[in-house]
Amino acid sequence: MLNRRATLAALAGAASLALTLSACGQKSEVSSEVSTVGIAMPTRASERWLTDGKSLVDDLNGKKYKTKLVYGEDDPKTQVSQIENLIKQGVDALIIAAIDAKSLNGVLQQAADADIPVISYDRLILGTKNVDYYVSFDNEMVGRLQARHIIAKLGLDDGKGPFNIELFAGSPDDNNTKYFFQGSMALLQPFLDSKQLVVPSGETKLDQITTLRWDGPTAQKRMSGILTKWYAGEEVDAVLSPYDGISRGVLSALTSDGYGSDSKPLPVITGQDAELESVKSIIAGQQSQTVYKDVRRLAGAAAEMVDDILDGRQPWIDNEGDYNNGVKVVPAVLLQPAGVDKSNYEVLVVDDYFTEDELK
């Protein structure tokens, strides 16, 4: 059998010179029959990952590939076992959205030994040489869009303040967490330095504000504790939240504390992923903003990359230097996100992401 791993290495080495290199002659041996792609997603608990899984299956089936889709239900050990099973079943490629970015070294060595190329999907897999490509959104831009919304809503550029803000971040085992946070803080830090923004809890370091597994109830518990300890006689003006599920947890804590009335309005609350419940919350004037990442496009980009790899073509990439997983720089495709709030949520209907009836 043609060594796909060797072919990938040769293609990657030529990427900077020939990003649009096309295959010559006949299709490679590995694509002469119908190939099967293994897809490992993190959890069914998030609407977002259900959409990713379905979109990947649809796109790959449309390219005449078979698929095997599994969900790890936010358990790293389960995901490792599932990937091991996909390897034993003889899949021809793997698309993996990691639960724990550092837990896959061993199983991906098994993939390499079986000559199975690996695409890291949305979350960069860390600590292994055995990941071939990365497909995601511009994650620092996600954080910047959240920060820009807070800056605009509070009038910080006009010198208004001081305002109280609390900071939340994603799961500590997800590599994207640091990029979202870095993007946000690149814009918010000057206002913290000038005291236009104040964090009464004092929790401003990334390791103080992470939310394991991006879990809403965990965020709700932390927000409730902050309100009890630090906000006697004070009010929250803004919450930097990196994800809609966390935002909903924060909202639950705030409404339980009496926020949401004319005398005690809800703070500015950001989010990410444009989940239906949160978009409805935005329309209702509760959550303030979300970052729209059309994961159908992300799935399409991953499916196109798989097709290129298995057909012996050089995948198109747009970033060759920024995503180092600790062992190697992983070639990446990065899509652009967009901020959505009450003023422009109709873009989700225009894009057929939701219907008007769904948003009612």
C-alpha positions as CSV (number, residue, x, y, z in Angstrom):
1,M,0.0,0.0,0.0
2,L,1.2,3.5,-0.7
3,N,2.5,5.1,2.4
4,R,0.1,8.0,3.1
5,R,2.2,9.3,6.0
6,A,5.3,9.6,3.8
7,T,3.2,11.3,1.1
8,L,1.9,13.8,3.7
9,A,5.4,14.6,4.8
10,A,6.5,15.2,1.3
11,L,3.5,17.4,0.6
12,A,3.9,19.4,3.8
13,G,7.5,20.1,3.0
14,A,6.5,21.5,-0.4
15,A,3.6,23.5,1.0
16,S,5.3,26.9,1.1
17,L,6.3,26.5,-2.6
18,A,3.2,24.9,-4.0
19,L,0.0,25.4,-2.0
20,T,-2.0,24.7,-5.1
21,L,-0.1,21.7,-6.3
22,S,-2.5,19.2,-7.9
23,A,-2.1,15.5,-8.3
24,C,-0.8,14.2,-11.5
25,G,-1.9,11.1,-13.4
26,Q,-4.2,8.6,-11.8
27,K,-5.6,8.8,-8.3
28,S,-3.4,7.2,-5.6
29,E,-3.9,3.6,-4.6
30,V,-5.5,4.7,-1.3
31,S,-8.4,6.4,-3.0
32,S,-9.1,3.6,-5.6
33,E,-11.8,2.2,-3.3
34,V,-14.4,3.9,-1.1
35,S,-12.5,5.2,1.9
36,T,-13.8,5.5,5.5
37,V,-13.2,8.6,7.7
38,G,-13.4,8.3,11.4
39,I,-14.8,11.4,13.2
40,A,-14.3,11.9,17.0
41,M,-16.4,14.7,18.5
42,P,-16.2,15.8,22.2
43,T,-19.8,15.7,23.4
44,R,-23.5,15.5,22.5
45,A,-24.3,17.9,25.3
46,S,-23.5,21.0,23.2
47,E,-25.7,21.9,20.2
48,R,-22.6,23.1,18.4
49,W,-20.9,19.7,18.3
50,L,-24.1,18.0,17.1
51,T,-24.1,20.4,14.2
52,D,-20.4,19.8,13.5
53,G,-20.9,16.0,13.5
54,K,-23.8,16.1,11.2
55,S,-22.1,18.5,8.8
56,L,-19.0,16.4,8.6
57,V,-20.9,13.3,7.9
58,D,-23.0,15.1,5.2
59,D,-20.0,16.7,3.5
60,L,-17.9,13.5,3.5
61,N,-20.8,11.4,2.3
62,G,-21.3,13.9,-0.5
63,K,-17.8,13.3,-1.5
64,K,-18.6,9.5,-1.6
65,Y,-16.7,8.7,1.6
66,K,-18.1,6.4,4.3
67,T,-18.0,7.8,7.9
68,K,-17.9,6.5,11.4
69,L,-19.0,9.3,13.9
70,V,-18.4,8.9,17.7
71,Y,-18.9,11.3,20.6
72,G,-16.7,11.1,23.7
73,E,-19.3,12.7,26.1
74,D,-16.6,14.9,27.6
75,D,-14.6,11.9,28.9
76,P,-11.0,11.9,27.7
77,K,-10.6,8.2,28.4
78,T,-13.7,7.4,26.4
79,Q,-12.5,9.4,23.5
80,V,-9.1,7.6,23.5
81,S,-10.9,4.3,23.5
82,Q,-13.2,5.4,20.7
83,I,-10.2,6.5,18.5
84,E,-8.5,3.2,19.2
85,N,-11.5,1.3,18.0
86,L,-11.7,3.5,14.8
87,I,-8.1,2.6,14.1
88,K,-8.8,-1.1,14.6
89,Q,-11.7,-0.8,12.2
90,G,-9.3,0.4,9.6
91,V,-10.5,4.0,8.9
92,D,-8.5,5.8,6.2
93,A,-8.3,9.2,8.0
94,L,-9.2,10.7,11.3
95,I,-10.9,14.0,12.2
96,I,-10.6,14.7,15.9
97,A,-12.0,17.5,18.1
98,A,-10.1,16.7,21.3
99,I,-11.7,16.7,24.7
100,D,-8.3,16.9,26.4
101,A,-5.7,18.3,24.0
102,K,-2.9,16.5,25.8
103,S,-4.4,13.1,26.2
104,L,-4.0,11.7,22.7
105,N,-0.3,11.1,22.3
106,G,-0.4,7.3,22.7
107,V,-3.4,6.7,20.5
108,L,-2.2,9.0,17.7
109,Q,1.1,7.0,17.7
110,Q,-1.2,4.0,16.9
111,A,-2.7,6.0,14.1
112,A,0.7,6.9,12.7
113,D,1.8,3.2,12.9
114,A,-1.3,2.3,10.9
115,D,-0.5,5.1,8.4
116,I,-3.7,7.1,9.1
117,P,-3.5,10.8,8.6
118,V,-5.0,13.0,11.4
119,I,-6.8,16.3,11.2
120,S,-7.1,18.3,14.4
121,Y,-10.6,19.8,14.3
122,D,-11.2,23.2,15.9
123,R,-9.1,22.3,19.0
124,L,-5.4,21.9,18.4
125,I,-4.1,18.5,19.6
126,L,-0.9,19.1,21.7
127,G,2.3,17.2,22.5
128,T,2.5,14.9,19.5
129,K,4.1,14.9,16.1
130,N,1.3,12.7,14.8
131,V,-1.1,15.4,13.8
132,D,-1.0,16.5,10.2
133,Y,-3.2,19.5,9.8
134,Y,-5.4,21.8,11.9
135,V,-8.7,23.3,10.8
136,S,-10.3,26.0,13.0
137,F,-11.5,29.6,13.2
138,D,-9.2,32.5,14.0
139,N,-9.5,32.0,17.7
140,E,-7.8,35.2,18.8
141,M,-10.3,37.1,16.6
142,V,-13.1,35.4,18.6
143,G,-11.7,37.0,21.8
144,R,-11.3,40.3,20.1
145,L,-14.9,40.4,18.9
146,Q,-16.1,39.7,22.5
147,A,-13.8,42.5,23.8
148,R,-14.9,45.0,21.2
149,H,-18.5,44.4,22.1
150,I,-17.8,45.2,25.8
151,I,-15.8,48.2,24.9
152,A,-18.5,49.6,22.6
153,K,-21.5,48.9,24.9
154,L,-19.7,50.5,27.9
155,G,-18.4,53.4,26.0
156,L,-14.8,52.8,27.1
157,D,-13.3,54.5,24.1
158,D,-15.2,57.6,25.0
159,G,-13.6,57.6,28.5
160,K,-16.6,56.3,30.4
161,G,-16.1,54.3,33.6
162,P,-15.1,52.9,36.0
163,F,-17.2,49.7,35.4
164,N,-17.1,46.4,37.2
165,I,-16.3,43.4,35.0
166,E,-15.7,39.7,35.8
167,L,-13.8,37.4,33.5
168,F,-14.5,33.8,32.5
169,A,-12.5,31.5,30.3
170,G,-12.9,28.0,28.7
171,S,-11.7,24.6,29.7
172,P,-8.0,24.5,30.9
173,D,-7.4,21.4,28.7
174,D,-8.6,23.0,25.5
175,N,-5.8,24.8,23.7
176,N,-8.3,27.3,22.2
177,T,-9.0,28.7,25.7
178,K,-5.7,30.6,25.8
179,Y,-6.2,32.1,22.3
180,F,-9.7,33.4,23.1
181,F,-8.4,34.9,26.3
182,Q,-5.3,36.5,24.7
183,G,-7.5,38.0,22.0
184,S,-9.9,39.5,24.5
185,M,-7.2,40.8,26.9
186,A,-5.2,42.4,24.1
187,L,-8.0,44.9,23.9
188,L,-9.3,44.9,27.5
189,Q,-6.0,45.2,29.3
190,P,-5.5,48.9,28.6
191,F,-8.8,49.7,30.3
192,L,-7.9,47.5,33.3
193,D,-4.6,49.4,33.5
194,S,-6.4,52.7,33.4
195,K,-9.0,51.6,36.0
196,Q,-11.9,52.2,33.6
197,L,-12.5,48.5,34.1
198,V,-12.2,47.0,37.6
199,V,-12.4,43.3,38.5
200,P,-13.7,43.3,42.1
201,S,-12.9,39.5,42.6
202,G,-9.3,40.1,41.6
203,E,-9.5,37.0,39.4
204,T,-7.7,38.1,36.2
205,K,-5.2,35.3,35.5
206,L,-6.1,32.6,33.1
207,D,-5.6,29.8,35.6
208,Q,-8.1,31.6,38.0
209,I,-10.9,31.9,35.5
210,T,-11.1,28.7,33.5
211,T,-14.2,26.5,33.4
212,L,-13.6,22.8,33.1
213,R,-15.3,21.2,30.1
214,W,-16.9,24.6,29.3
215,D,-19.6,23.6,31.7
216,G,-22.5,26.0,32.3
217,P,-23.4,24.8,35.9
218,T,-19.7,25.2,36.9
219,A,-19.8,28.8,35.6
220,Q,-23.0,29.4,37.4
221,K,-21.5,28.2,40.7
222,R,-18.4,30.4,40.3
223,M,-20.5,33.5,39.4
224,S,-22.8,32.9,42.4
225,G,-19.8,32.8,44.6
226,I,-18.3,36.0,43.2
227,L,-21.6,37.8,43.7
228,T,-21.9,36.7,47.3
229,K,-18.3,37.5,48.2
230,W,-17.6,40.7,46.2
231,Y,-20.7,42.4,45.2
232,A,-22.4,43.6,48.4
233,G,-23.5,47.1,47.5
234,E,-21.9,46.7,44.0
235,E,-23.2,45.7,40.6
236,V,-21.7,43.8,37.7
237,D,-21.5,45.9,34.5
238,A,-19.9,43.3,32.2
239,V,-19.0,39.7,32.1
240,L,-16.4,38.4,29.6
241,S,-17.8,34.9,28.7
242,P,-16.1,32.8,26.0
243,Y,-19.0,30.5,25.2
244,D,-22.8,30.5,25.1
245,G,-23.1,27.6,27.6
246,I,-21.0,29.5,30.1
247,S,-23.0,32.7,29.4
248,R,-26.2,30.9,30.2
249,G,-24.7,29.7,33.5
250,V,-23.6,33.2,34.3
251,L,-27.1,34.5,33.5
252,S,-28.7,32.0,35.8
253,A,-26.5,33.2,38.7
254,L,-27.3,36.9,37.9
255,T,-31.0,36.5,37.6
256,S,-31.0,34.5,40.9
257,D,-29.3,37.5,42.5
258,G,-32.0,39.8,41.3
259,Y,-30.5,41.1,38.0
260,G,-32.8,41.7,35.1
261,S,-35.0,44.4,36.5
262,D,-35.2,48.1,35.8
263,S,-33.5,48.9,39.0
264,K,-30.8,46.2,38.6
265,P,-30.2,45.6,34.8
266,L,-28.3,42.7,33.5
267,P,-24.7,43.4,32.6
268,V,-23.1,43.1,29.2
269,I,-22.5,39.4,28.6
270,T,-20.6,38.0,25.7
271,G,-20.6,34.5,24.2
272,Q,-19.6,32.2,21.4
273,D,-21.1,29.7,19.0
274,A,-24.5,31.3,18.3
275,E,-26.4,28.5,20.0
276,L,-30.1,28.7,19.5
277,E,-31.0,29.2,23.2
278,S,-28.4,32.0,23.5
279,V,-29.5,33.7,20.2
280,K,-33.1,33.8,21.6
281,S,-31.6,35.2,24.8
282,I,-29.9,38.0,22.8
283,I,-33.2,38.8,21.0
284,A,-34.9,39.0,24.4
285,G,-32.3,41.4,25.7
286,Q,-30.6,39.1,28.1
287,Q,-27.2,37.8,26.8
288,S,-25.7,40.7,24.9
289,Q,-23.6,39.1,22.2
290,T,-22.3,35.9,20.7
291,V,-19.6,35.0,18.2
292,Y,-21.0,33.3,15.1
293,K,-18.8,30.6,13.7
294,D,-20.5,28.8,10.9
295,V,-19.4,25.3,11.7
296,R,-20.9,24.1,8.5
297,R,-18.0,25.9,6.7
298,L,-15.5,24.4,9.2
299,A,-16.8,20.9,8.4
300,G,-16.6,21.7,4.7
301,A,-13.0,22.8,5.0
302,A,-12.1,19.6,6.9
303,A,-13.9,17.4,4.4
304,E,-12.1,19.1,1.5
305,M,-8.8,18.6,3.3
306,V,-9.5,14.9,3.8
307,D,-10.4,14.6,0.2
308,D,-7.2,16.2,-0.9
309,I,-5.1,14.0,1.4
310,L,-6.7,10.7,0.4
311,D,-6.6,11.7,-3.3
312,G,-2.9,12.6,-3.1
313,R,-3.3,16.3,-3.5
314,Q,-1.7,19.1,-1.5
315,P,-4.3,20.5,0.9
316,W,-4.7,24.3,0.8
317,I,-3.5,26.0,4.0
318,D,-3.3,29.6,5.0
319,N,-1.2,29.5,8.2
320,E,2.2,27.7,8.4
321,G,3.8,29.2,11.5
322,D,1.4,30.2,14.3
323,Y,0.1,26.9,15.7
324,N,2.9,25.0,17.5
325,N,1.6,22.1,19.5
326,G,4.7,21.8,21.5
327,V,6.3,19.2,19.2
328,K,5.7,20.6,15.7
329,V,4.2,23.5,13.9
330,V,0.9,22.3,12.5
331,P,-0.2,23.6,9.1
332,A,-3.6,25.3,9.5
333,V,-6.7,26.5,7.8
334,L,-8.4,29.4,9.7
335,L,-11.9,30.7,9.0
336,Q,-13.1,34.1,10.1
337,P,-15.8,34.5,12.8
338,A,-18.4,37.3,13.2
339,G,-19.9,39.1,16.1
340,V,-23.7,38.8,16.5
341,D,-25.9,40.9,18.8
342,K,-29.5,42.2,18.8
343,S,-28.7,44.6,16.0
344,N,-27.7,42.0,13.4
345,Y,-28.8,38.6,14.5
346,E,-30.8,38.3,11.2
347,V,-27.6,37.3,9.5
348,L,-28.2,33.8,11.0
349,V,-31.5,33.6,9.1
350,V,-29.9,35.0,5.9
351,D,-27.2,32.3,6.1
352,D,-29.9,29.6,6.8
353,Y,-28.2,28.8,10.1
354,F,-31.6,29.2,11.8
355,T,-35.1,29.8,10.4
356,E,-37.2,32.7,11.5
357,D,-39.6,30.3,13.2
358,E,-36.7,28.8,15.2
359,L,-35.8,32.2,16.6
360,K,-39.3,33.0,17.7
